[in-house]
Amino acid sequence: MKIRGSLLEESREAIKDAFTLETLAMAWRLMEGVDSDLSDVVGTNDGFEKTVDRTLVYVDKHDLELPFIEALRKQNPTNIRLQHVAAKVEAQLALPEDEDAGSDSAEPAPDSPASPATGSAWTEKLPDNRILIGAAAGIIILIILVAILWPSPDTPPVVVTPDDSVAVATEISTPESGTGVSEAGTGTSREVESPASADFGPETFEIGQAADGSSITAIRLGTGDNVAVFIGGFHAGYAPSSQTIAQRIATYLEENPDQLPDSVRVYVVPNANPTTEYAPGVRSSRLNANGVDLNRNWDCNWSADATFAGLPIGSGSEPFSEPEAQALKSLVESVAPQAVIVWGARARSGLVAPGGCDNQTQVSVPLALAYSRAAGYSLGTFDPDNIIPGDVTNWLAGIGVPAIYVLTPDYVDPDWPDSLRGIEAVIDWLQ
């Protein structure tokens, strides 16, 4: 089989989990390049498991793996496990034939998520001779660099004193100092710029104002090209745990800069909705000063008749009517993140929900898998027939930005150890 080793077994199990005999037959009919019916391939007395095995053998023999995967996706677009396995199979099939044939060694690890920074799902294994050549070249380059950079006896040593260290900027930047923000509440998109700087940070700047004029700020840490945005306090009064997580990760990265790779830059919004009343778990504490639930104000299936827990809730006069949503939208458009995490509450065992708008859920699945596995949280399923109207992560996924909504087990307790593991997994995923 071209789909090898543990991935083959994972493919079998995913198909068995996502299909019945009838739906598998329907998927077969969707496959391009096949004129036969599934009944022409399998025996009339074959059970479902044997049908799956015979189907995989036929698909392999006739080089139909990619059309088969596409047909499965069309037939069952909402099954996250199937989508994830299909992506892994496609990545393995993309490997050169001489590296993939006859060995499991080229197979990606089952838990390895795709890397958005490199554009490829897994690193190919180099043949031994290429490894040796690469190692030799590396040694030669190292020798040359040492020869160039090693100081001569006449070169005085460079001594760094405390006065040479970079001061930490924690003040809120004003428009005059490099942050372009127009007045809140206009319904228009605003340009938000992080103050230009080459230092690690933290660097705090204003991204907009809340409905009552309160300042909404973001904290930049790191200088890499791979960007993540972490949003706390989306429903600050309802789920204060979310605000605590955002504040703690900003402090943690400031105190442990070695935990943020040079290739990664993070923007933390500690409190995206500062005017909510503090009342954990109380419905009204989700609302901003205009009486709007910010997670019903984004432009993915927005509705004026939005609900929460089966009851009507304010969604604004139109998408992005609220200044808090405008500020976050402007930040995202300005920094172009490859990952966005929004925290809320609650799900008793923790829940990670991938964003998805109009069936476009695949972009967020690898990110959701990385966080959920590390934190030990459940992975939410995507139902295109029951999309939350005006949801922030759904809008982000709709514009191609991987985004997840994480529900902690408690409204107040940040579940910090598990939350930190999830965040660290996302940072690793970004490299």
C-alpha positions in Angstrom: 0.0 0.0 0.0 1.2 3.6 -0.7 -0.5 4.6 2.5 1.8 2.9 4.9 2.3 1.7 8.4 0.3 3.2 11.3 -1.2 5.8 8.9 -2.9 2.9 7.0 -4.5 1.6 10.1 -5.5 5.2 11.1 -7.1 5.6 7.7 -9.1 2.4 8.2 -10.3 3.5 11.6 -11.2 7.0 10.4 -13.3 5.6 7.6 -15.1 3.2 9.9 -15.8 6.0 12.3 -17.1 8.4 9.7 -19.1 6.1 7.4 -21.7 3.4 7.1 -21.8 0.9 4.3 -24.4 3.1 2.6 -22.5 6.3 2.9 -19.3 4.7 1.8 -21.0 3.6 -1.3 -22.3 7.1 -1.9 -18.7 8.5 -1.5 -17.6 5.9 -4.0 -20.0 7.3 -6.6 -18.5 10.8 -6.0 -15.0 9.6 -6.9 -13.7 10.9 -10.2 -12.2 8.4 -12.7 -14.3 5.4 -11.5 -17.2 4.1 -13.5 -17.9 1.1 -11.4 -20.1 0.8 -8.3 -18.8 -0.2 -4.9 -20.7 -3.5 -5.3 -18.5 -4.3 -8.3 -15.4 -4.2 -6.0 -16.6 -6.0 -2.9 -18.4 -9.2 -2.3 -22.1 -9.2 -1.6 -21.6 -11.0 1.7 -18.7 -8.8 2.9 -19.2 -7.0 6.1 -18.5 -3.4 6.6 -14.9 -3.9 7.8 -14.0 -6.2 4.9 -15.6 -3.7 2.6 -13.3 -1.0 3.9 -10.2 -3.2 3.5 -11.2 -4.3 0.0 -11.9 -0.7 -1.0 -8.4 0.5 0.2 -6.8 -2.3 -1.8 -8.7 -1.4 -5.0 -7.9 2.3 -4.5 -4.2 1.5 -4.1 -4.0 -0.8 -7.1 -5.6 1.7 -9.4 -3.7 4.8 -8.0 -7.0 6.4 -6.9 -5.9 7.5 -3.4 -6.3 11.3 -4.0 -9.7 11.0 -5.8 -10.9 8.7 -3.0 -9.8 11.1 -0.3 -11.6 14.0 -2.0 -14.8 11.9 -2.4 -14.7 11.0 1.3 -14.3 14.6 2.3 -17.3 15.6 0.1 -19.5 12.9 1.6 -18.6 13.7 5.2 -17.2 17.3 5.4 -17.9 17.7 9.1 -15.9 14.8 10.6 -12.8 16.4 12.0 -10.9 13.1 12.5 -11.5 12.2 8.8 -10.3 15.6 7.6 -7.2 15.3 9.7 -6.3 11.8 8.5 -7.0 12.8 4.9 -4.5 15.7 5.2 -1.9 13.3 6.6 -2.4 10.9 3.8 -2.2 13.6 1.2 1.1 14.8 2.7 2.5 11.2 2.6 1.5 10.7 -1.0 3.2 14.0 -1.9 6.6 12.5 -0.8 8.9 11.4 -3.6 8.3 7.8 -4.5 11.9 6.7 -3.7 11.6 8.1 -0.1 8.2 6.7 0.5 8.5 3.2 -0.9 9.0 0.1 1.2 9.5 1.6 4.6 7.6 3.2 7.4 10.6 5.5 8.1 9.3 8.3 5.9 5.9 8.2 7.5 5.0 11.3 9.5 4.4 10.8 13.2 0.7 10.4 13.9 0.6 13.3 16.2 2.6 15.7 14.1 0.5 18.7 13.0 1.0 20.6 9.8 3.3 23.6 10.1 1.8 26.8 8.7 5.2 28.4 8.7 6.8 26.1 6.2 3.7 25.2 4.1 4.5 21.5 4.3 2.9 19.0 6.7 6.0 17.1 7.7 9.7 17.1 7.1 10.9 14.5 4.6 13.6 12.1 5.8 16.8 12.6 3.9 18.6 9.6 2.4 21.9 8.8 4.3 24.2 10.2 1.7 22.4 13.6 1.8 22.7 13.6 5.5 26.5 13.1 5.3 26.9 15.8 2.7 24.8 18.2 4.7 26.8 17.5 7.9 30.1 18.0 6.1 29.0 21.3 4.6 27.8 22.5 8.0 31.2 21.7 9.5 33.1 23.6 6.7 30.8 26.7 7.1 31.3 26.6 10.9 35.1 26.6 10.5 34.9 29.5 8.1 32.7 31.5 10.5 35.0 30.9 13.4 38.0 32.0 11.4 36.2 35.2 10.4 34.7 36.1 13.7 37.4 35.0 16.2 38.9 38.2 17.6 42.6 38.9 17.0 44.9 39.5 20.0 44.7 43.3 19.2 40.9 43.4 19.3 39.6 44.6 22.7 36.8 42.5 24.2 33.2 43.8 24.1 31.8 44.2 27.5 28.0 44.7 27.9 27.1 46.8 31.0 23.6 47.1 32.5 23.3 50.5 30.7 23.5 48.7 27.4 20.4 46.6 28.0 17.1 47.5 26.2 14.5 49.1 28.3 11.2 47.4 28.5 8.4 49.5 27.0 5.2 49.1 29.0 3.5 52.4 28.3 0.4 52.6 26.1 1.4 54.1 22.8 -0.5 57.1 21.5 -1.3 57.8 17.8 1.5 60.3 17.8 4.0 57.6 18.9 3.1 55.2 16.1 -0.3 53.7 16.7 -2.9 54.7 14.1 -6.4 54.4 15.7 -9.5 56.3 14.6 -12.4 57.0 16.9 -14.3 54.0 18.1 -17.9 53.3 17.3 -17.9 54.5 13.7 -18.4 51.0 12.1 -15.3 51.5 10.0 -12.1 49.5 9.9 -9.2 51.1 11.6 -5.5 50.6 11.0 -3.7 49.4 14.1 0.1 49.3 14.1 2.4 47.9 16.8 5.1 50.4 17.6 8.0 49.6 15.4 10.7 47.9 17.4 13.3 45.2 17.0 13.4 44.2 20.7 11.7 41.3 22.3 9.2 43.3 24.3 6.8 43.4 26.1 5.5 46.4 24.2 2.0 47.5 25.1 -0.1 49.6 22.7 -3.7 50.6 22.2 -5.8 48.9 19.5 -9.1 50.7 20.1 -11.7 51.6 22.6 -14.7 49.8 24.1 -18.2 51.1 23.8 -17.8 53.4 26.8 -14.4 54.7 25.6 -12.3 52.4 27.8 -8.9 51.6 26.2 -8.3 48.1 24.7 -4.7 47.2 24.6 -2.4 44.5 23.1 1.0 43.3 24.2 3.6 42.3 21.7 6.3 39.8 22.6 9.0 38.5 20.2 10.0 39.7 16.7 9.5 36.6 14.5 7.6 36.4 11.3 5.2 33.6 12.5 2.4 35.4 14.4 -0.1 34.4 17.0 -2.8 36.4 18.6 -4.1 35.4 22.0 -7.4 37.0 23.1 -8.7 37.0 26.7 -11.6 38.8 28.2 -13.9 38.3 25.2 -16.6 37.9 27.8 -14.5 39.2 30.7 -17.2 39.4 33.4 -18.8 36.1 32.3 -15.5 34.1 32.0 -12.8 35.9 34.0 -10.6 32.8 33.6 -10.0 33.9 30.0 -8.6 37.2 31.1 -6.4 35.5 33.7 -4.9 33.1 31.1 -4.1 36.0 28.7 -2.4 38.1 31.4 -0.4 35.1 32.7 0.9 34.1 29.3 2.1 37.6 28.7 3.9 37.6 32.1 5.2 34.1 31.5 6.8 34.9 28.2 8.2 38.2 29.5 9.9 36.3 32.4 10.9 33.3 30.2 11.8 34.8 26.8 13.7 31.6 25.9 10.3 29.9 25.6 9.4 32.0 22.6 11.4 31.0 19.5 13.1 33.7 17.4 10.7 32.8 14.6 7.6 33.6 16.6 5.8 36.8 17.5 2.9 36.9 19.9 0.2 39.6 20.5 -1.8 39.2 23.7 -5.1 41.1 24.2 -5.6 40.6 28.0 -9.2 42.1 28.1 -11.0 42.5 24.8 -14.3 43.5 26.5 -13.4 45.7 29.5 -16.9 47.1 30.2 -18.6 43.8 31.2 -19.9 43.5 34.7 -18.1 40.9 36.9 -20.6 38.1 37.3 -19.0 34.7 36.4 -21.5 32.5 34.5 -24.3 35.1 34.5 -25.7 35.7 31.0 -25.8 39.5 31.2 -22.0 39.6 32.0 -21.3 38.6 28.4 -22.5 41.9 27.1 -20.6 45.1 26.3 -21.9 48.6 27.2 -24.2 48.5 24.2 -25.8 45.3 25.4 -24.2 43.2 22.6 -22.5 39.8 22.8 -19.2 40.3 21.0 -19.3 36.6 19.8 -22.4 37.4 17.8 -21.1 40.5 16.1 -18.7 39.0 13.4 -19.4 38.7 9.7 -19.9 34.9 9.4 -23.6 34.0 9.3 -24.4 37.1 11.3 -28.1 37.4 12.4 -30.1 40.1 14.0 -32.0 37.3 15.8 -29.0 35.7 17.5 -29.4 33.5 20.6 -27.3 32.2 23.4 -28.4 29.0 25.3 -31.6 29.1 23.4 -32.6 32.6 24.4 -32.3 35.9 22.3 -29.1 37.9 22.8 -27.9 41.2 21.4 -25.8 40.8 18.2 -25.5 44.5 17.2 -27.1 46.4 14.4 -24.8 44.8 11.8 -21.5 42.9 11.6 -18.7 44.8 13.3 -21.1 47.4 14.7 -19.3 47.2 18.0 -16.0 49.1 18.6 -14.5 46.1 20.4 -15.0 43.9 17.4 -13.6 46.6 15.1 -10.5 46.9 17.3 -9.8 43.2 17.2 -10.5 43.0 13.4 -8.1 45.8 12.8 -5.4 44.1 14.9 -5.8 40.8 12.9 -5.7 42.6 9.6 -2.6 44.5 10.6 -0.4 41.7 12.0 -1.7 38.9 9.7 -1.5 36.0 12.2 -1.1 32.3 11.4 -3.0 31.3 14.6 -5.6 33.0 16.8 -6.8 31.7 20.2 -9.9 33.0 22.0 -10.6 31.8 25.5 -14.0 31.5 27.2 -15.9 29.2 29.5 -17.0 26.8 30.2 -16.9 23.1 29.3 -16.6 20.6 32.2 -13.6 18.7 30.8 -12.3 21.6 28.6 -13.2 22.0 24.9 -11.3 23.3 21.8 -13.6 24.3 18.9 -12.0 24.9 15.5 -13.4 27.9 13.6 -15.2 27.3 10.4 -17.4 29.4 8.1 -19.6 28.0 5.3 -18.0 24.5 5.5 -14.5 25.9 5.6 -13.3 24.2 8.8 -10.1 22.4 7.6 -7.9 25.5 8.1 -8.4 25.5 11.9 -8.3 21.7 12.5 -4.5 21.2 12.9 -4.3 24.1 15.3 -7.3 22.7 17.3 -5.6 19.3 17.4 -2.3 20.7 18.7 -4.0 22.6 21.6 -6.5 19.9 22.6 -3.9 17.1 22.7 -1.5 19.1 24.8 -4.1 20.4 27.2 -6.0 17.2 27.4 -9.2 19.0 26.3 -12.0 17.5 24.1 -12.0 18.4 20.4 -15.2 20.1 19.3 -17.0 19.0 16.1 -18.0 21.3 13.3 -21.6 21.3 12.3 -22.3 23.4 9.1 -26.0 23.2 9.8 -25.7 24.7 13.2 -23.1 27.5 12.9 -23.1 30.0 15.7 -24.1 33.3 14.0 -21.5 36.1 14.2 -18.8 33.9 15.8 -15.3 35.3 15.9 -13.3 32.2 15.2 -15.7 31.2 12.4 -15.1 34.6 10.7 -11.4 34.2 11.1 -11.4 30.7 9.5 -13.6 32.1 6.7 -10.8 34.6 5.8 -8.2 31.8 6.0 -6.8 32.4 9.5 -6.6 29.3 11.7 -8.6 30.1 14.8 -9.9 28.2 17.9 -12.3 29.0 20.7 -11.1 27.3 23.9 -13.6 26.7 26.7 -11.9 26.2 30.1 -13.5 23.9 32.7 -14.4 26.8 35.1 -15.5 30.4 34.8 -12.9 31.7 37.2 -10.1 29.1 37.5 -7.8 29.5 34.5 -6.7 25.8 34.6 -3.2 27.2 34.1 -1.1 24.1 33.8 -3.2 22.7 31.1 -3.7 26.1 29.4 0.1 26.6 29.4 0.6 23.2 27.8 -1.9 24.1 25.1 -0.3 27.5 24.4 3.2 25.9 24.2 1.9 23.4 21.7 0.6 26.2 19.6 3.9 28.0 19.7 5.7 24.8 18.7 3.1 24.4 15.9 3.9 27.9 14.6 7.7 27.3 14.1 
